[in-house]
Amino acid sequence: MPVFQQDTLTLPLPIKQPGIWSIDTQVSPLFLSDPSNITEEVEFDPINNQYIIYRKVGNTTIEIPRVLSADEYRAYRVEKAMREYWRQKQTGEFVGKGDGILPRIQVGGETFDRIFGSNTIEIIPQGNAELVFGISSAKTDNPALPVDQRRNTTFDFQSKIQMNVSGKIGEKLKMEVNYNTEATFDFENNVKVEYNGFEDEIIQRIEAGNVSLPLPGTLITGSQSLFGIKTQLRFGKLNVTGVVSKQNGQTQVVEIKSGAQTRDFQVKADEYDANRHFFLSHYFRERYNQALMNLPIINSGIQITKIEVWVTNKQANFENSRNIVAFADLGEAQNNIFASNVFTQTGSGPASNDLNDLYELMTTTYSGIRDISDISNVLLPLESQGFTGGRDYEKIESARKLSPNEFTLNQTLGYISLSSSLNTDEVLAVAFEYSYNGQTYKVGEFSTDGVEAPNALILKLLKGTNLSPKMPTWRLMMKNIYSMNAYQVSKDEFR
């Protein structure tokens, strides 16, 4: 057995030598506990069958070690364990009777403690709720109204709720709920449930609700504003993180170079600018790719010199309005005539009124179409051959002629671009004149050709009220122009 000498050092605040048991029974906050750096170590002396208890700060012994026999040490451990047990019970009951709205709940059973790390359930609600009730009454002294209808009384109810609920089940499961009726964005109201396992468990963490997936690398960036489930598992030295979620936010990167904003555009093939850009006829559509083969030189040989564009009048503007009847097959060659059992190609060359017999028939045999109210009756004999309105022709009463600033004409490629997209039920028709190889060709009738109002003008139909892939005008709508949703884009820097 080791021999210890008596410590003769005099301390300003001497350390009181504890008794045999050295069990701290002082629970009052007036008495300070031992500092955390004071530790207790126990050594067993097998020769004398005794236990030696040291109290140390670091590696330095600060008290005379206590020597206990085996029976005394067992009694010491039992007494200390009993006192610690009843101290924990007392602390738990005291907290459970706290001042909060919802007290702590103690759940018995080893299974609950094993799953959640503790037997305590704690819910802490915070926030405020404001309810406003009111009655609004208004009286109008209008002699034209009955007496019982002159007063209008309504009930006014408004609610403002700002709530934050924190829940904790044991030491592993936590829950956070934030709700605010006056939140600017939906993502400010979030729900999150989090399960944290102990260090030696396979399930390290499970998150449900608003989660994130930060990644340390720059090649693949992480995602924020996710709503779903995130799991972190550990198999020895292998860590596995899995996320199943949907993204509630968007990320945009703006790059500024030399005072100008640079932006990358990504568009899908089917996101073209619909109902805005139209070929004037199938003749120009078929020559489009050939004319652009040697860019920047456009080899078309075409120069459109005059055009009038007419649309359905939805602005109640009757200053430049006329009755019109527009035909899909006007000025088309035989391979592009949809009603081929009614009309046939009679001429040759590019698109013109004389290329097929439609214009001649409408100005002679069916000249009654000039009366907008009698068009259906005049063309009734052709319906038996499949020639129908809404597909082969459209009639518009008081159609509006667009001003030059409402569309853009490409004079060499033969297409127009409207300033704004047409609605699905709006009709678009044109009359135009162009030169090719020194000759002049015309499709449709201009308002200055001598056809007096209210007689209807005969025009080329570009878009009808029913536009679908089955319609003859479907291919006239251009599907290779996309909107960038940007303004003041430099032509030189765009690539």
C-alpha positions as CSV (number, residue, x, y, z in Angstrom):
1,M,0.0,0.0,0.0
2,P,1.4,3.4,-0.9
3,V,2.4,5.8,1.8
4,F,1.2,9.5,1.5
5,Q,2.8,12.4,3.3
6,Q,0.7,15.0,5.0
7,D,0.3,18.2,2.9
8,T,1.7,21.1,4.9
9,L,0.8,23.8,2.3
10,T,-1.5,26.5,3.8
11,L,-4.2,27.6,1.3
12,P,-6.1,31.0,1.5
13,L,-9.3,29.0,0.9
14,P,-8.6,25.5,2.2
15,I,-10.2,22.6,0.5
16,K,-12.4,20.8,3.0
17,Q,-11.5,17.2,3.4
18,P,-14.6,15.1,2.5
19,G,-15.8,12.2,4.6
20,I,-15.6,8.6,3.7
21,W,-18.4,8.7,1.1
22,S,-17.6,12.1,-0.5
23,I,-21.2,12.3,-1.8
24,D,-22.3,15.8,-2.5
25,T,-25.7,16.3,-0.9
26,Q,-25.9,20.0,-1.4
27,V,-28.5,20.8,-4.1
28,S,-29.1,24.5,-3.3
29,P,-27.8,26.9,-6.0
30,L,-26.2,28.9,-3.1
31,F,-23.5,26.2,-3.0
32,L,-21.3,25.9,-6.0
33,S,-20.4,22.6,-7.4
34,D,-16.9,21.4,-8.1
35,P,-15.3,22.8,-11.3
36,S,-15.4,20.6,-14.3
37,N,-11.6,20.2,-14.3
38,I,-11.7,18.3,-11.0
39,T,-11.9,14.6,-11.7
40,E,-12.1,11.5,-9.6
41,E,-10.0,8.5,-10.4
42,V,-10.3,5.1,-8.7
43,E,-7.5,2.5,-8.5
44,F,-7.7,-1.0,-7.2
45,D,-5.0,-2.5,-5.0
46,P,-5.2,-6.2,-5.7
47,I,-2.6,-7.0,-3.0
48,N,-4.6,-5.5,-0.1
49,N,-8.0,-5.8,-1.8
50,Q,-8.6,-2.1,-1.4
51,Y,-9.8,0.8,-3.6
52,I,-7.9,4.1,-3.7
53,I,-9.9,7.2,-4.7
54,Y,-7.9,10.2,-6.1
55,R,-9.2,13.7,-6.7
56,K,-7.1,15.5,-9.4
57,V,-6.8,18.6,-11.5
58,G,-5.2,17.3,-14.6
59,N,-2.4,15.0,-13.4
60,T,-2.0,16.7,-10.0
61,T,-3.6,15.2,-6.9
62,I,-5.3,17.9,-4.8
63,E,-6.4,15.8,-1.8
64,I,-5.2,13.0,0.3
65,P,-6.4,9.9,-1.5
66,R,-9.0,7.9,0.3
67,V,-8.6,4.2,0.9
68,L,-11.7,2.0,1.0
69,S,-12.2,-1.7,1.5
70,A,-14.2,-3.7,-1.0
71,D,-17.3,-3.6,1.1
72,E,-17.0,0.1,1.8
73,Y,-16.4,0.9,-1.9
74,R,-19.5,-1.1,-2.9
75,A,-21.6,0.8,-0.3
76,Y,-20.1,4.0,-1.6
77,R,-21.1,3.2,-5.2
78,V,-24.6,2.2,-4.2
79,E,-25.2,5.3,-2.1
80,K,-23.9,7.6,-4.9
81,A,-26.0,5.9,-7.6
82,M,-29.1,6.2,-5.4
83,R,-28.6,9.8,-4.7
84,E,-28.0,10.6,-8.4
85,Y,-31.1,8.7,-9.4
86,W,-33.3,10.6,-7.0
87,R,-31.7,13.9,-8.0
88,Q,-32.6,13.2,-11.6
89,K,-36.1,12.2,-10.7
90,Q,-36.5,15.4,-8.6
91,T,-35.2,17.6,-11.5
92,G,-37.5,15.9,-14.0
93,E,-40.6,16.5,-11.9
94,F,-39.6,20.1,-11.2
95,V,-39.2,20.8,-14.9
96,G,-42.4,19.1,-15.8
97,K,-44.3,21.5,-13.5
98,G,-42.6,24.6,-15.2
99,D,-44.2,27.8,-16.1
100,G,-44.6,27.0,-19.9
101,I,-48.0,26.6,-21.6
102,L,-47.4,22.9,-22.1
103,P,-45.4,21.0,-19.5
104,R,-42.9,18.3,-20.2
105,I,-44.3,14.8,-20.6
106,Q,-42.5,11.8,-19.2
107,V,-43.0,8.6,-21.1
108,G,-42.0,5.3,-19.5
109,G,-40.5,2.3,-21.2
110,E,-37.1,1.2,-22.4
111,T,-38.2,1.0,-26.0
112,F,-39.1,4.7,-26.2
113,D,-35.9,5.7,-24.5
114,R,-33.9,3.5,-26.9
115,I,-35.5,5.0,-30.0
116,F,-35.5,8.7,-29.0
117,G,-32.7,8.8,-26.5
118,S,-34.8,10.0,-23.6
119,N,-38.3,9.6,-22.1
120,T,-39.2,13.4,-22.3
121,I,-41.6,15.1,-24.7
122,E,-41.4,18.9,-24.8
123,I,-43.5,21.3,-26.9
124,I,-42.8,25.0,-26.8
125,P,-45.3,27.2,-28.7
126,Q,-44.5,30.9,-29.3
127,G,-46.2,33.7,-31.2
128,N,-49.3,35.7,-31.3
129,A,-52.7,35.7,-32.9
130,E,-54.8,38.8,-33.6
131,L,-58.5,38.6,-34.6
132,V,-60.3,41.7,-35.7
133,F,-64.1,41.7,-35.8
134,G,-66.1,44.6,-37.2
135,I,-69.3,45.7,-39.0
136,S,-69.3,48.0,-41.9
137,S,-72.6,49.8,-42.7
138,A,-73.1,52.2,-45.7
139,K,-76.2,54.1,-46.5
140,T,-77.0,55.6,-49.9
141,D,-79.8,58.2,-50.2
142,N,-80.7,57.3,-53.8
143,P,-84.4,57.9,-54.5
144,A,-84.2,55.4,-57.4
145,L,-83.5,52.6,-54.9
146,P,-86.1,51.0,-52.6
147,V,-85.8,52.0,-49.0
148,D,-84.7,48.5,-47.9
149,Q,-81.8,48.5,-50.4
150,R,-80.3,51.9,-49.5
151,R,-78.4,50.5,-46.5
152,N,-75.7,47.9,-47.0
153,T,-74.3,46.1,-43.9
154,T,-71.4,43.7,-44.1
155,F,-69.4,41.7,-41.5
156,D,-65.7,42.4,-41.4
157,F,-63.3,39.7,-40.1
158,Q,-59.5,39.7,-40.3
159,S,-56.9,37.4,-38.7
160,K,-53.2,37.8,-38.2
161,I,-51.3,34.8,-36.9
162,Q,-47.6,34.6,-36.3
163,M,-46.7,31.2,-34.7
164,N,-43.5,29.3,-34.0
165,V,-43.7,25.8,-32.5
166,S,-40.6,23.9,-31.3
167,G,-41.1,20.3,-30.4
168,K,-38.6,17.8,-28.9
169,I,-39.1,14.1,-28.4
170,G,-36.3,12.7,-26.4
171,E,-32.8,13.8,-27.4
172,K,-33.1,12.7,-31.1
173,L,-36.3,14.0,-32.6
174,K,-36.9,17.7,-33.1
175,M,-39.6,19.6,-34.9
176,E,-39.8,23.3,-36.0
177,V,-43.0,24.9,-37.4
178,N,-43.0,28.6,-38.6
179,Y,-46.3,30.1,-39.8
180,N,-47.1,33.8,-40.6
181,T,-50.2,34.9,-42.4
182,E,-48.4,38.1,-43.5
183,A,-45.4,36.4,-45.0
184,T,-44.3,37.8,-48.3
185,F,-43.2,34.5,-49.8
186,D,-44.6,31.0,-49.3
187,F,-41.1,29.6,-48.4
188,E,-41.1,31.7,-45.2
189,N,-43.7,29.4,-43.8
190,N,-41.8,26.2,-43.3
191,V,-42.1,22.9,-41.5
192,K,-39.0,20.8,-40.5
193,V,-38.7,17.5,-38.6
194,E,-35.2,16.4,-37.7
195,Y,-34.0,13.1,-36.2
196,N,-30.4,12.9,-35.0
197,G,-28.9,9.6,-34.1
198,F,-26.0,8.9,-31.7
199,E,-22.5,8.7,-33.0
200,D,-22.4,4.9,-33.0
201,E,-25.7,4.4,-34.9
202,I,-26.2,3.8,-38.6
203,I,-28.9,6.4,-39.0
204,Q,-27.1,9.7,-38.3
205,R,-29.7,12.1,-39.4
206,I,-33.1,12.3,-41.0
207,E,-34.7,15.6,-42.1
208,A,-38.2,16.1,-43.4
209,G,-39.7,19.3,-44.7
210,N,-37.5,22.2,-45.8
211,V,-34.1,20.8,-46.5
212,S,-31.0,21.7,-48.4
213,L,-28.1,19.8,-50.1
214,P,-24.9,21.9,-50.0
215,L,-22.0,20.4,-51.9
216,P,-18.4,21.4,-51.4
217,G,-17.4,21.2,-55.1
218,T,-18.0,23.8,-57.9
219,L,-18.5,21.3,-60.7
220,I,-21.9,20.2,-59.3
221,T,-23.5,22.9,-57.2
222,G,-25.8,22.2,-54.3
223,S,-29.5,23.0,-54.1
224,Q,-31.4,25.2,-51.7
225,S,-35.1,25.8,-51.0
226,L,-35.9,22.1,-51.2
227,F,-38.9,20.4,-49.7
228,G,-38.7,16.7,-49.1
229,I,-36.7,14.1,-47.1
230,K,-32.9,14.0,-46.5
231,T,-31.1,11.1,-44.9
232,Q,-27.6,10.8,-43.7
233,L,-26.3,7.2,-42.9
234,R,-22.9,6.0,-41.7
235,F,-21.5,2.5,-42.4
236,G,-18.1,2.5,-40.6
237,K,-16.1,5.1,-42.5
238,L,-18.6,5.3,-45.4
239,N,-21.0,8.2,-45.2
240,V,-24.1,8.2,-47.4
241,T,-26.4,11.2,-48.0
242,G,-29.7,10.9,-49.9
243,V,-32.3,13.5,-50.8
244,V,-35.8,13.0,-52.3
245,S,-37.4,16.5,-52.7
246,K,-38.7,19.1,-55.0
247,Q,-37.1,22.6,-55.5
248,N,-39.2,25.6,-54.5
249,G,-36.8,28.2,-55.7
250,Q,-34.8,29.3,-58.7
251,T,-31.2,30.4,-59.1
252,Q,-30.1,33.0,-61.6
253,V,-26.5,34.2,-62.3
254,V,-26.0,37.6,-63.8
255,E,-22.6,38.3,-65.3
256,I,-21.5,41.9,-66.1
257,K,-18.6,42.6,-68.5
258,S,-17.5,46.0,-69.6
259,G,-20.7,47.6,-68.3
260,A,-23.0,45.2,-70.2
261,Q,-24.9,42.2,-68.8
262,T,-24.1,38.8,-70.2
263,R,-26.7,36.1,-69.9
264,D,-27.0,32.5,-71.1
265,F,-30.3,31.5,-72.7
266,Q,-31.7,28.0,-72.6
267,V,-34.9,27.4,-74.5
268,K,-36.8,24.2,-75.4
269,A,-37.6,23.5,-79.1
270,D,-41.3,23.7,-78.5
271,E,-41.1,27.1,-76.7
272,Y,-41.1,29.1,-80.0
273,D,-42.8,32.5,-80.2
274,A,-46.2,31.3,-81.4
275,N,-48.8,33.4,-83.3
276,R,-46.4,36.2,-84.1
277,H,-44.3,35.3,-87.1
278,F,-45.9,34.1,-90.4
279,F,-44.8,33.4,-93.9
280,L,-46.8,35.2,-96.5
281,S,-47.3,32.0,-98.6
282,H,-45.9,28.5,-98.9
283,Y,-43.8,29.8,-101.8
284,F,-41.7,31.9,-99.5
285,R,-41.5,29.1,-96.9
286,E,-40.1,26.6,-99.4
287,R,-37.5,29.1,-100.6
288,Y,-36.5,30.1,-97.0
289,N,-33.6,27.7,-96.4
290,Q,-32.2,28.1,-99.9
291,A,-32.1,31.9,-99.5
292,L,-30.0,31.6,-96.3
293,M,-27.5,29.1,-97.6
294,N,-24.7,31.8,-98.1
295,L,-25.1,34.0,-95.1
296,P,-24.7,36.9,-94.6
297,I,-25.7,37.2,-98.2
298,I,-29.5,36.5,-98.7
299,N,-30.1,35.1,-102.2
300,S,-33.8,35.3,-102.7
301,G,-34.2,37.7,-105.6
302,I,-37.5,38.8,-104.0
303,Q,-38.4,42.3,-103.0
304,I,-41.8,42.9,-101.4
305,T,-42.9,46.5,-102.2
306,K,-46.4,46.8,-100.7
307,I,-48.4,45.0,-98.0
308,E,-51.6,45.3,-96.0
309,V,-52.1,43.3,-92.9
310,W,-55.6,42.7,-91.5
311,V,-56.7,41.2,-88.2
312,T,-59.9,40.6,-86.2
313,N,-61.0,44.0,-84.9
314,K,-61.1,43.7,-81.1
315,Q,-60.3,47.4,-80.4
316,A,-63.5,48.9,-81.7
317,N,-61.4,51.0,-84.1
318,F,-63.3,51.5,-87.3
319,E,-61.2,54.1,-88.9
320,N,-59.2,51.6,-91.0
321,S,-61.7,48.7,-91.1
322,R,-63.1,46.7,-94.0
323,N,-65.1,43.6,-94.5
324,I,-62.8,40.8,-95.7
325,V,-62.9,37.2,-96.8
326,A,-59.6,35.4,-96.7
327,F,-58.8,32.1,-98.5
328,A,-56.0,29.7,-97.5
329,D,-55.4,28.5,-101.1
330,L,-55.1,31.9,-102.7
331,G,-51.9,32.2,-104.7
332,E,-50.7,28.7,-104.0
333,A,-49.3,26.1,-106.4
334,Q,-50.9,22.7,-106.9
335,N,-48.8,20.9,-104.3
336,N,-49.9,23.4,-101.6
337,I,-53.6,23.6,-102.5
338,F,-55.5,22.1,-99.6
339,A,-58.9,22.0,-101.4
340,S,-57.4,20.4,-104.5
341,N,-60.7,18.9,-105.6
342,V,-62.2,22.5,-105.8
343,F,-59.2,24.5,-107.2
344,T,-56.4,23.7,-109.6
345,Q,-53.2,25.4,-110.7
346,T,-53.7,27.3,-113.9
347,G,-50.5,29.4,-114.2
348,S,-46.8,29.1,-113.5
349,G,-44.2,31.0,-111.6
350,P,-44.2,32.3,-108.0
351,A,-47.2,33.0,-105.8
352,S,-49.9,35.3,-107.4
353,N,-53.6,35.6,-107.8
354,D,-53.3,34.0,-111.3
355,L,-51.4,30.9,-110.1
356,N,-54.6,28.9,-109.5
357,D,-58.3,29.5,-110.4
358,L,-59.5,30.4,-106.9
359,Y,-59.3,34.2,-107.4
360,E,-61.0,34.0,-110.8
361,L,-63.9,31.9,-109.5
362,M,-64.4,34.2,-106.5
363,T,-64.6,37.3,-108.7
364,T,-66.9,35.7,-111.4
365,T,-68.9,32.6,-110.4
366,Y,-69.0,33.3,-106.7
367,S,-68.8,37.1,-106.8
368,G,-71.6,37.3,-104.3
369,I,-69.0,36.9,-101.6
370,R,-68.6,40.6,-101.7
371,D,-71.6,40.8,-99.5
372,I,-70.3,39.7,-96.1
373,S,-73.7,38.7,-94.8
374,D,-74.3,36.3,-97.8
375,I,-70.9,34.5,-98.0
376,S,-72.1,31.3,-96.5
377,N,-75.0,31.0,-98.9
378,V,-72.8,31.8,-101.9
379,L,-70.2,29.2,-101.1
380,L,-72.8,26.6,-100.0
381,P,-72.4,24.6,-103.3
382,L,-68.7,24.1,-102.5
383,E,-69.4,22.5,-99.1
384,S,-70.4,19.3,-100.7
385,Q,-66.8,19.1,-102.0
386,G,-65.4,19.6,-98.5
387,F,-64.8,23.3,-98.8
388,T,-65.7,24.7,-95.3
389,G,-65.4,27.9,-93.4
390,G,-63.0,28.1,-90.5
391,R,-60.5,25.9,-92.4
392,D,-60.5,26.9,-96.1
393,Y,-61.7,30.4,-95.6
394,E,-62.6,33.0,-93.0
395,K,-64.9,36.0,-93.2
396,I,-64.4,39.0,-90.9
397,E,-66.7,41.9,-90.6
398,S,-65.0,45.3,-90.0
399,A,-61.5,43.8,-89.8
400,R,-58.8,46.2,-88.7
401,K,-55.8,47.1,-90.9
402,L,-52.6,47.2,-88.9
403,S,-50.5,50.3,-89.0
404,P,-46.8,50.0,-90.1
405,N,-45.6,50.2,-86.5
406,E,-47.6,47.1,-85.5
407,F,-45.6,44.7,-87.6
408,T,-42.2,44.2,-89.2
409,L,-41.9,42.9,-92.8
410,N,-38.9,41.0,-94.1
411,Q,-39.0,42.2,-97.7
412,T,-36.5,39.6,-99.1
413,L,-37.6,36.4,-97.2
414,G,-41.3,37.0,-97.3
415,Y,-42.5,36.9,-93.7
416,I,-44.0,39.3,-91.2
417,S,-43.5,39.6,-87.4
418,L,-46.3,41.1,-85.4
419,S,-45.5,43.4,-82.4
420,S,-47.7,41.3,-80.2
421,S,-49.0,37.7,-80.4
422,L,-52.4,37.0,-81.7
423,N,-55.0,35.3,-79.6
424,T,-56.0,31.8,-80.7
425,D,-59.4,33.0,-82.0
426,E,-58.0,36.0,-84.0
427,V,-57.7,35.9,-87.8
428,L,-54.7,37.2,-89.8
429,A,-54.9,37.9,-93.5
430,V,-52.7,39.9,-95.9
431,A,-52.5,41.3,-99.4
432,F,-49.1,42.0,-100.8
433,E,-47.2,42.9,-104.0
434,Y,-43.6,41.9,-104.8
435,S,-41.1,41.8,-107.7
436,Y,-39.1,38.8,-108.8
437,N,-36.8,38.7,-111.8
438,G,-38.1,42.0,-113.0
439,Q,-41.7,41.0,-112.9
440,T,-44.4,42.1,-110.4
441,Y,-46.7,39.7,-108.7
442,K,-49.7,40.3,-106.5
443,V,-51.6,38.2,-104.0
444,G,-55.0,39.4,-102.6
445,E,-56.6,42.8,-103.0
446,F,-55.6,46.1,-101.5
447,S,-58.0,48.6,-100.0
448,T,-57.0,51.0,-102.7
449,D,-57.8,48.7,-105.6
450,G,-61.2,50.2,-106.2
451,V,-63.3,47.7,-104.3
452,E,-65.6,50.1,-102.4
453,A,-66.9,49.5,-98.9
454,P,-68.9,47.7,-97.7
455,N,-67.9,45.1,-100.3
456,A,-65.5,42.6,-98.9
457,L,-61.8,42.4,-99.9
458,I,-60.4,39.0,-101.1
459,L,-57.2,38.3,-99.1
460,K,-54.7,35.6,-98.4
461,L,-55.4,33.7,-95.1
462,L,-52.4,33.2,-92.8
463,K,-54.1,32.3,-89.6
464,G,-57.7,31.2,-88.9
465,T,-59.7,30.9,-85.8
466,N,-58.8,27.2,-85.7
467,L,-55.0,26.8,-85.9
468,S,-53.8,23.2,-85.5
469,P,-51.4,20.9,-87.4
470,K,-54.3,19.6,-89.5
471,M,-55.1,23.1,-90.8
472,P,-53.6,24.2,-94.2
473,T,-52.2,27.4,-92.6
474,W,-50.3,25.5,-89.8
475,R,-47.0,25.5,-91.8
476,L,-47.2,29.2,-92.5
477,M,-46.6,30.0,-88.8
478,M,-42.9,30.1,-88.2
479,K,-41.5,27.9,-85.5
480,N,-37.9,28.8,-85.5
481,I,-38.1,32.2,-83.8
482,Y,-37.7,32.3,-80.0
483,S,-38.2,35.1,-77.5
484,M,-35.3,35.9,-75.1
485,N,-37.4,38.0,-72.8
486,A,-34.7,40.6,-72.9
487,Y,-34.4,44.2,-74.2
488,Q,-31.6,46.2,-75.7
489,V,-29.6,43.1,-76.7
490,S,-26.5,44.0,-78.6
491,K,-26.5,42.3,-82.0
492,D,-22.7,42.3,-82.2
493,E,-22.2,40.6,-78.8
494,F,-24.9,38.0,-79.2
495,R,-23.7,34.6,-80.0
